[in-house]
Amino acid sequence: MSPATSIPPTRPGATQNGASGQRSVALDLARMLGLAAVVVGHTTTDSYLWLHHLMVAWDVPIFFFISGYLWNEHRSFTDELRRRSRKLLVPYVCWLAISVAECVIWQFPDRPLFPTAEQPLNSVFVQALLGGDYVQGPRQFWGALWFITAMWSGVLIFRWAGGEHPIWRKLAVKAKLSISMTAWLGRPHPLLPWAVGIFGVAWGTFSRETIVAIPEDLGMGLVVVFFMCCGRAFRKLQSGWLGGGLGRPTPGRTALIGLALVVVPLVGAYFEVFDELHPKGIWLGTPVISVAAAVLISAGIVILCQWAEPHLAVWMRKVVAWLGSIGIAIFIGHSVIREVLTSLTGYRDNGLLMFLFCYFGSIALGSLIKLTPLRKYLL
């Protein structure tokens, strides 16, 4: 989550560098809203349950949606693997090592370091190895790390599904299929990512126990593909809209559209019209409705942030860019801070005070890391 390379205002629906995958200040702002929502959702489960319902309806899916919105069509799978491993897996391994070290030093009696015959999965090293939904119980310092492996697998599946398939072409040649069939098997198929994503959502909806059993929450990567498909499709729709296909709307009308996309699903979440969506455990809520609500809210927030971007002062742009550069530390650090505070003080009544400590504490932690050589490994 690196900052934008420059911060001039951009028109709605455009990034600073076209389709190159670079993000605008508006999309960094959308990510920052998502991060704040994640922290709110994790610190309001007791005192402000209604606010928790509003945040979890969209807080994590918006990151997957934006990744699809910014998708670079021109990278190879190998290049994607190299880039994503450096940006995601390296911080994952380093944060995991820190979290395991905390558990080893503290010697938690309710979570043994090594597996036992009675509780083979309730141990520090086994849970660290399996990751994802296997991290359960109190004091789960690395409870937020699932997001990184889910994003990593989702992006790579999306790249594979949307790219050329030379392996299929080689197999077709060996099978002596016709030239036309060989060419068809090897070329990109626009509907294949959608098929993969819909399959992942259906699997998570109707057989959650089997998909969540995949270590490191890699099964969530299939669901990530669906949100990325929606983000990419929304960008294309938005480009046609702004290009005159549906007429160029005024800024005020654009803001109203974005507001409607956000407010209507949130009203449904407030009144519990549909169940909550929890991506970590691949709880996808009410079939179709919960996922659709997350997509609509994400699209609306993107529109609103693009509308707001030209009105941001220079210092606000710099703050957004800075927070964007330490996003991983905020996402992971707030969970660590919450559990440390709970363990030291015994205070677990989540609310405003806990949110302030976790949110601004994780920003301070990320800012400190950003100023040291550790940024190469933790951000």
C-alpha positions as CSV (number, residue, x, y, z in Angstrom):
1,M,0.0,0.0,0.0
2,S,2.3,2.7,-1.2
3,P,1.4,6.3,-1.6
4,A,0.4,7.8,-4.9
5,T,3.3,9.1,-6.9
6,S,1.8,12.5,-7.4
7,I,-1.3,14.3,-6.1
8,P,-2.9,16.4,-8.8
9,P,-6.7,16.3,-8.8
10,T,-8.1,13.8,-11.2
11,R,-11.5,13.6,-12.9
12,P,-13.9,11.0,-11.5
13,G,-13.3,7.6,-12.9
14,A,-9.7,8.2,-13.7
15,T,-6.5,7.2,-12.0
16,Q,-3.4,9.3,-12.2
17,N,-1.7,7.1,-14.7
18,G,-4.6,5.7,-16.6
19,A,-4.8,1.9,-16.5
20,S,-1.3,1.4,-15.2
21,G,-2.5,0.3,-11.8
22,Q,-1.4,3.5,-10.0
23,R,-4.1,4.9,-7.8
24,S,-5.4,8.4,-7.3
25,V,-5.8,10.3,-4.1
26,A,-9.5,9.6,-4.3
27,L,-8.9,5.8,-4.2
28,D,-6.4,6.2,-1.4
29,L,-9.1,8.1,0.4
30,A,-11.5,5.3,-0.2
31,R,-9.0,2.8,1.2
32,M,-8.5,5.0,4.3
33,L,-12.3,5.0,4.9
34,G,-12.2,1.2,4.6
35,L,-9.4,1.0,7.1
36,A,-11.2,3.2,9.6
37,A,-14.3,1.1,9.1
38,V,-12.3,-2.1,9.8
39,V,-11.1,-0.6,13.1
40,V,-14.6,0.6,14.0
41,G,-16.1,-2.8,13.2
42,H,-13.6,-4.5,15.5
43,T,-14.0,-2.1,18.4
44,T,-17.8,-1.5,18.5
45,T,-19.1,-5.1,18.9
46,D,-20.2,-4.3,22.5
47,S,-21.1,-0.7,23.0
48,Y,-22.3,0.3,19.5
49,L,-23.6,-2.8,17.8
50,W,-25.6,-0.8,15.3
51,L,-22.4,0.9,14.1
52,H,-20.7,-2.5,13.9
53,H,-23.5,-3.7,11.6
54,L,-22.9,-0.6,9.3
55,M,-19.2,-1.1,9.0
56,V,-18.9,-4.8,8.4
57,A,-21.3,-4.6,5.5
58,W,-18.5,-3.2,3.3
59,D,-15.2,-2.6,5.3
60,V,-13.1,-5.4,3.7
61,P,-14.8,-6.0,0.3
62,I,-14.0,-2.4,-0.7
63,F,-10.3,-3.3,-0.8
64,F,-10.9,-6.2,-3.2
65,F,-13.3,-4.0,-5.3
66,I,-10.7,-1.2,-5.6
67,S,-8.0,-3.8,-6.6
68,G,-10.3,-4.8,-9.5
69,Y,-11.0,-1.1,-10.3
70,L,-7.3,-0.4,-10.7
71,W,-6.5,-3.6,-12.5
72,N,-3.6,-3.5,-15.0
73,E,-4.5,-5.7,-17.9
74,H,-0.9,-5.9,-19.3
75,R,1.1,-7.7,-16.7
76,S,2.1,-11.3,-17.1
77,F,1.3,-13.9,-14.4
78,T,5.0,-14.2,-13.6
79,D,5.3,-10.4,-13.1
80,E,2.2,-10.4,-11.0
81,L,3.5,-13.2,-8.8
82,R,6.8,-11.4,-8.2
83,R,5.2,-8.1,-7.4
84,R,2.5,-9.4,-5.1
85,S,4.8,-11.7,-3.3
86,R,7.1,-8.8,-2.6
87,K,4.3,-6.5,-1.5
88,L,2.2,-9.0,0.4
89,L,4.0,-12.1,1.4
90,V,7.1,-10.4,2.7
91,P,5.1,-8.3,5.2
92,Y,2.9,-11.3,6.0
93,V,5.8,-13.4,7.0
94,C,7.4,-10.6,9.0
95,W,4.2,-9.7,10.9
96,L,3.5,-13.3,11.5
97,A,7.0,-13.8,13.1
98,I,6.4,-10.8,15.3
99,S,3.0,-12.2,16.4
100,V,4.4,-15.6,17.1
101,A,7.2,-14.1,19.1
102,E,4.7,-12.2,21.3
103,C,2.9,-15.5,22.0
104,V,6.2,-17.3,22.8
105,I,7.3,-14.5,25.2
106,W,4.0,-14.3,27.0
107,Q,3.5,-18.0,27.2
108,F,-0.3,-17.9,27.1
109,P,-1.8,-20.7,29.2
110,D,-4.9,-20.8,27.1
111,R,-3.0,-21.2,23.9
112,P,-0.1,-23.8,24.2
113,L,2.9,-23.3,21.9
114,F,2.8,-26.9,20.6
115,P,-0.2,-29.1,19.6
116,T,-1.6,-31.6,22.1
117,A,-3.6,-34.7,21.5
118,E,-6.7,-33.1,23.1
119,Q,-6.4,-29.8,21.1
120,P,-4.2,-30.4,18.0
121,L,-5.2,-27.1,16.4
122,N,-5.3,-24.8,19.4
123,S,-1.5,-24.1,19.6
124,V,0.6,-21.1,18.5
125,F,2.7,-22.8,15.9
126,V,-0.1,-24.8,14.3
127,Q,-2.3,-21.8,14.0
128,A,0.5,-19.7,12.7
129,L,1.2,-22.4,10.0
130,L,-2.5,-22.8,9.0
131,G,-3.5,-19.1,9.3
132,G,-6.9,-17.8,8.1
133,D,-9.9,-19.1,10.0
134,Y,-7.7,-21.5,12.1
135,V,-6.7,-18.5,14.2
136,Q,-9.4,-18.7,16.8
137,G,-9.9,-18.0,20.5
138,P,-8.7,-15.1,22.7
139,R,-5.6,-13.1,22.1
140,Q,-5.3,-13.8,18.4
141,F,-2.6,-11.3,17.7
142,W,-2.4,-12.3,14.0
143,G,-6.2,-12.4,13.5
144,A,-6.0,-9.8,10.7
145,L,-3.2,-11.5,8.7
146,W,-5.7,-13.6,6.8
147,F,-6.5,-10.6,4.6
148,I,-3.0,-10.6,3.1
149,T,-3.0,-14.2,2.0
150,A,-6.6,-13.9,0.7
151,M,-5.7,-10.9,-1.3
152,W,-2.5,-12.5,-2.6
153,S,-4.3,-15.7,-3.8
154,G,-7.3,-13.7,-5.2
155,V,-5.1,-11.4,-7.3
156,L,-3.1,-14.3,-8.7
157,I,-6.2,-16.3,-9.5
158,F,-7.7,-13.3,-11.2
159,R,-4.6,-12.8,-13.2
160,W,-4.5,-16.4,-14.3
161,A,-8.2,-16.5,-15.1
162,G,-8.1,-13.3,-17.2
163,G,-4.8,-14.0,-19.1
164,E,-3.6,-16.2,-21.8
165,H,-3.3,-19.9,-21.1
166,P,-0.2,-21.3,-22.9
167,I,-0.4,-24.5,-20.9
168,W,-3.9,-25.2,-22.3
169,R,-2.6,-24.5,-25.8
170,K,0.3,-26.9,-25.4
171,L,-2.1,-29.6,-24.1
172,A,-4.4,-29.0,-27.0
173,V,-1.5,-29.4,-29.4
174,K,-0.4,-32.7,-27.8
175,A,-4.0,-33.9,-27.9
176,K,-4.0,-33.0,-31.7
177,L,-7.0,-30.8,-31.4
178,S,-8.0,-28.5,-34.3
179,I,-6.1,-25.3,-34.9
180,S,-9.2,-23.2,-34.0
181,M,-9.8,-25.1,-30.8
182,T,-6.2,-24.8,-29.8
183,A,-6.2,-21.1,-30.4
184,W,-9.5,-20.8,-28.4
185,L,-8.2,-22.7,-25.4
186,G,-5.1,-20.5,-25.3
187,R,-6.5,-17.0,-25.5
188,P,-8.0,-14.9,-22.7
189,H,-11.7,-15.4,-22.0
190,P,-13.4,-12.4,-20.4
191,L,-16.1,-14.5,-18.7
192,L,-13.7,-16.9,-17.0
193,P,-12.9,-14.6,-14.1
194,W,-16.6,-14.1,-13.5
195,A,-17.1,-17.9,-13.6
196,V,-14.4,-18.4,-11.0
197,G,-15.7,-15.6,-8.8
198,I,-19.3,-16.7,-8.9
199,F,-18.1,-20.3,-8.2
200,G,-16.2,-19.0,-5.1
201,V,-19.2,-17.0,-3.8
202,A,-21.5,-20.0,-4.3
203,W,-19.1,-22.4,-2.6
204,G,-18.7,-20.0,0.4
205,T,-22.5,-19.5,0.6
206,F,-23.6,-23.1,0.4
207,S,-20.6,-25.1,1.7
208,R,-18.7,-22.7,3.9
209,E,-17.2,-25.5,6.1
210,T,-15.3,-27.0,3.2
211,I,-13.9,-23.7,1.6
212,V,-12.9,-22.3,5.0
213,A,-10.9,-25.4,5.7
214,I,-8.3,-24.4,3.1
215,P,-5.2,-23.1,5.0
216,E,-4.3,-19.5,5.1
217,D,-7.8,-18.5,3.9
218,L,-6.7,-19.2,0.3
219,G,-10.3,-20.3,-0.4
220,M,-11.3,-16.7,0.2
221,G,-9.2,-15.8,-2.8
222,L,-12.0,-17.3,-5.0
223,V,-14.4,-14.8,-3.4
224,V,-11.9,-12.0,-3.8
225,V,-12.0,-12.7,-7.6
226,F,-15.7,-11.9,-7.7
227,F,-15.3,-8.5,-6.0
228,M,-12.4,-7.7,-8.3
229,C,-14.6,-8.6,-11.3
230,C,-17.2,-6.1,-10.0
231,G,-14.6,-3.4,-9.5
232,R,-13.2,-3.8,-13.0
233,A,-16.7,-3.9,-14.5
234,F,-17.6,-0.8,-12.6
235,R,-14.6,1.1,-13.9
236,K,-15.6,0.2,-17.5
237,L,-19.2,1.2,-16.8
238,Q,-18.0,4.5,-15.3
239,S,-15.7,5.2,-18.2
240,G,-18.5,4.8,-20.7
241,W,-20.7,6.9,-18.5
242,L,-18.2,9.7,-18.2
243,G,-17.2,9.4,-21.9
244,G,-20.7,10.4,-23.0
245,G,-22.4,7.0,-23.3
246,L,-25.0,8.0,-20.7
247,G,-24.4,11.7,-20.8
248,R,-21.9,13.6,-18.7
249,P,-23.5,14.1,-15.3
250,T,-23.0,17.2,-13.2
251,P,-20.8,16.8,-10.0
252,G,-23.8,17.3,-7.9
253,R,-25.7,14.5,-9.6
254,T,-22.7,12.3,-9.4
255,A,-22.5,12.8,-5.7
256,L,-26.2,12.0,-5.3
257,I,-25.7,8.7,-7.2
258,G,-22.8,7.8,-5.0
259,L,-24.7,8.7,-1.9
260,A,-27.7,6.6,-2.9
261,L,-25.4,3.6,-3.6
262,V,-24.1,3.9,-0.1
263,V,-27.1,4.9,1.9
264,V,-29.7,2.4,0.6
265,P,-27.7,-0.8,1.5
266,L,-26.6,0.7,4.8
267,V,-30.2,1.3,5.8
268,G,-30.8,-2.4,5.1
269,A,-27.8,-3.3,7.2
270,Y,-29.0,-1.0,10.1
271,F,-32.4,-2.7,10.2
272,E,-30.8,-6.1,9.7
273,V,-32.6,-6.8,6.5
274,F,-29.7,-9.0,5.5
275,D,-27.1,-10.9,7.6
276,E,-23.6,-9.6,8.2
277,L,-20.7,-10.4,5.8
278,H,-17.5,-11.6,7.5
279,P,-14.8,-12.4,4.9
280,K,-12.3,-13.8,7.3
281,G,-14.4,-16.9,8.1
282,I,-16.0,-16.7,4.6
283,W,-19.4,-15.9,6.2
284,L,-21.1,-14.3,3.2
285,G,-24.3,-13.4,5.0
286,T,-27.7,-13.6,3.2
287,P,-27.2,-15.3,-0.2
288,V,-26.7,-12.7,-3.0
289,I,-28.0,-9.8,-0.9
290,S,-25.1,-9.3,1.5
291,V,-22.5,-9.6,-1.3
292,A,-24.5,-7.3,-3.6
293,A,-24.8,-4.7,-0.8
294,A,-21.0,-4.7,-0.3
295,V,-20.5,-4.1,-4.0
296,L,-22.9,-1.3,-4.2
297,I,-21.5,0.4,-1.1
298,S,-18.0,0.1,-2.5
299,A,-19.0,1.6,-5.8
300,G,-20.7,4.5,-4.0
301,I,-17.7,5.2,-1.8
302,V,-15.4,5.3,-4.8
303,I,-17.8,7.8,-6.5
304,L,-18.0,10.0,-3.4
305,C,-14.2,10.0,-2.9
306,Q,-13.7,10.9,-6.6
307,W,-16.2,13.7,-6.2
308,A,-14.5,15.0,-3.0
309,E,-10.9,14.8,-4.3
310,P,-10.8,18.2,-6.0
311,H,-12.0,19.8,-2.8
312,L,-9.2,18.4,-0.6
313,A,-6.6,20.8,0.6
314,V,-2.9,20.0,-0.2
315,W,-2.2,19.0,3.4
316,M,-5.2,16.6,3.4
317,R,-3.8,15.0,0.2
318,K,-0.5,14.5,1.9
319,V,-2.2,12.9,4.9
320,V,-4.2,10.6,2.7
321,A,-1.0,9.6,0.8
322,W,0.9,9.0,4.0
323,L,-1.9,6.9,5.5
324,G,-2.0,4.9,2.2
325,S,1.7,4.1,2.6
326,I,1.2,2.5,6.1
327,G,-2.1,0.8,5.4
328,I,-0.8,-2.7,6.2
329,A,0.4,-1.5,9.6
330,I,-3.0,0.0,10.4
331,F,-4.8,-3.1,9.2
332,I,-2.7,-5.5,11.3
333,G,-1.5,-3.2,14.0
334,H,-4.9,-2.2,15.4
335,S,-5.6,-5.9,16.1
336,V,-2.4,-6.3,18.0
337,I,-2.9,-3.1,20.0
338,R,-6.5,-4.2,20.9
339,E,-5.4,-7.6,22.2
340,V,-2.4,-6.1,24.1
341,L,-4.6,-3.6,25.8
342,T,-7.1,-6.3,26.6
343,S,-4.4,-8.6,28.0
344,L,-2.7,-5.9,30.1
345,T,-5.8,-4.2,31.5
346,G,-8.6,-6.8,31.3
347,Y,-10.7,-4.1,29.7
348,R,-12.7,-5.5,26.8
349,D,-15.8,-3.2,26.6
350,N,-15.2,-2.1,23.1
351,G,-16.2,1.5,22.3
352,L,-14.9,4.9,21.5
353,L,-11.9,4.8,23.8
354,M,-10.8,1.4,22.4
355,F,-11.3,2.7,18.8
356,L,-9.1,5.8,19.5
357,F,-6.3,3.7,21.0
358,C,-6.4,1.2,18.3
359,Y,-6.8,3.5,15.3
360,F,-4.3,6.2,16.3
361,G,-2.0,3.8,17.9
362,S,-1.7,1.8,14.7
363,I,-1.1,5.0,12.7
364,A,1.7,5.9,15.2
365,L,3.1,2.4,14.8
366,G,3.0,2.5,11.1
367,S,4.5,6.0,10.9
368,L,7.4,4.9,13.1
369,I,8.0,1.8,10.9
370,K,7.8,4.1,7.8
371,L,10.7,6.2,9.2
372,T,13.0,3.2,9.7
373,P,14.6,0.5,7.4
374,L,11.9,-1.9,8.6
375,R,9.5,-0.4,6.1
376,K,11.0,-2.7,3.5
377,Y,9.8,-5.7,5.3
378,L,6.6,-4.6,7.3
379,L,4.9,-2.2,4.8
